[in-house]
Amino acid sequence: MNTISISELKINPSIAIKKATDFPMVIKNRNKSKAYLVGINLYEKIISFIEDYIDKQTVEKTDFSKGKDFEKVAKSLGI
């Protein structure tokens, strides 16, 4: 994982952003990790993974035996 100090980040944030495209960049202050800089592609993958995980958990917890027939519901709604 790439690291950068806060001082270096202030001097040239573009380089840090470019390096964070595929992997997180650790931002350190006095040799302690303070934050992570994540590129947009990686961020979107993380969000997609979290959403898929939540959906999977919801489906696993759902009792489909209490469900209604879609065709009947659609007909009653006029669609």
C-alpha positions, -999 to +999 in steps of 0.1 A: +000+000+000+013+034-009+019+060+018+022+098+018+027+124+045+003+152+050+031+176+041+036+159+007-001+158+001-004+195+006+025+202-018+011+181-046-023+165-041-026+155-078+002+130-075-015+114-044-048+112-063-031+096-093-014+070-071-047+062-054-064+052-086-061+014-081-050+011-045-057+031-013-031+057-003-024+059+034-020+095+046+003+097+076+010+124+101+041+120+123+044+084+111+009+075+122-019+066+097-046+093+098-066+087+067-070+068+034-073+083+000-092+061-024-096+066-062-130+068-077-129+034-094-119+016-063-145+036-042-173+026-067-162-010-065-163-009-027-198+007-027-211-019-052-197-047-030-214-033+001-247-029-017-246-064-030-237-077+004-267-059+020-290-072-008-278-108-002-283-105+036-319-092+030-327-120+006-314-146+030-335-132+059-367-129+038-394-155+043-407-160+007-434-184+019-455-154+030-452-138-005-480-130-029-484-141-065-470-113-087-496-119-114-524-114-089-509-083-074-502-068-109-538-075-120-552-059-088-530-028-095-541-027-132-506-032-146 
